[in-house]
């Protein structure tokens, strides 16, 4: 079994932080609003709702990862203050 070096987050933790969980609400808000409006019109198709939420979350996370990659390639984050990015 491997252990993370003290003071350094695990790889999984770094990827989670790079996903920027604080931004995920912004991805879910439009889907939640659309779901609420659709529910007023009639019954919801739960698999479609879940797929929309999953798609919105994956798009937001992917965008965050792409942004970190672009910042790394440009050297923008060399003197960055804040949490570790992937």
Secondary structure per residue as TSV (DSSP state, phi and psi in degrees):
chain	resnum	aa	ss	phi	psi
A	1	X	-	360.0	141.2
A	2	X	-	-103.1	150.3
A	3	X	-	-121.0	144.9
A	4	X	-	-70.9	146.0
A	5	X	-	-65.1	135.6
A	6	X	T	-56.1	137.1
A	7	X	T	88.1	-14.9
A	8	X	S	-113.0	127.2
A	9	X	-	-65.9	155.4
A	10	X	-	-67.3	163.4
A	11	X	H	-59.2	-41.7
A	12	X	H	-61.9	-41.7
A	13	X	H	-64.6	-40.4
A	14	X	H	-63.0	-43.8
A	15	X	H	-64.4	-38.5
A	16	X	H	-64.1	-45.8
A	17	X	H	-64.1	-36.8
A	18	X	H	-68.1	-24.7
A	19	X	T	-70.6	-13.6
A	20	X	-	53.5	71.0
A	21	X	G	-56.0	-24.6
A	22	X	G	-67.1	-20.4
A	23	X	G	-89.8	-8.9
A	24	X	H	-69.6	-26.2
A	25	X	H	-62.1	-34.8
A	26	X	H	-65.9	-29.6
A	27	X	H	-77.7	-33.6
A	28	X	H	-83.0	-25.3
A	29	X	H	-57.4	-48.4
A	30	X	H	-65.6	-33.5
A	31	X	H	-68.8	-40.2
A	32	X	H	-63.1	-43.1
A	33	X	H	-63.4	-46.0
A	34	X	H	-62.1	-38.2
A	35	X	H	-65.1	-42.4
A	36	X	H	-63.2	-42.9
A	37	X	H	-66.1	-38.1
A	38	X	H	-68.0	-35.1
A	39	X	H	-65.2	-29.7
A	40	X	H	-66.5	-33.8
A	41	X	H	-81.1	-21.3
A	42	X	S	165.6	-172.0
A	43	X	-	-66.8	147.2
A	44	X	-	-91.2	150.1
A	45	X	-	-99.0	100.3
A	46	X	H	-54.2	-43.6
A	47	X	H	-59.1	-36.9
A	48	X	H	-66.3	-41.0
A	49	X	H	-62.5	-46.6
A	50	X	H	-63.8	-39.6
A	51	X	H	-66.0	-37.4
A	52	X	H	-64.7	-43.4
A	53	X	H	-62.5	-45.8
A	54	X	H	-61.9	-43.9
A	55	X	H	-62.4	-43.6
A	56	X	H	-63.3	-42.7
A	57	X	H	-64.7	-44.1
A	58	X	H	-65.6	-38.1
A	59	X	H	-63.4	-42.6
A	60	X	H	-65.8	-45.6
A	61	X	H	-63.8	-44.2
A	62	X	H	-61.4	-39.9
A	63	X	H	-63.6	-41.9
A	64	X	H	-63.1	-41.9
A	65	X	H	-65.0	-42.5
A	66	X	H	-63.0	-38.8
A	67	X	H	-63.3	-43.0
A	68	X	H	-64.5	-39.3
A	69	X	H	-63.5	-45.9
A	70	X	H	-62.4	-41.7
A	71	X	H	-62.7	-39.7
A	72	X	H	-65.0	-46.0
A	73	X	H	-65.3	-33.9
A	74	X	H	-82.6	-14.5
A	75	X	T	79.1	17.1
A	76	X	T	-65.6	-34.7
A	77	X	T	-96.2	17.5
A	78	X	T	-60.0	-41.3
A	79	X	T	-106.0	29.5
A	80	X	-	-66.2	139.1
A	81	X	-	-109.3	128.8
A	82	X	S	136.6	-167.4
A	83	X	S	-63.5	155.2
A	84	X	-	-64.7	139.3
A	85	X	-	-107.7	157.8
A	86	X	-	-70.5	360.0
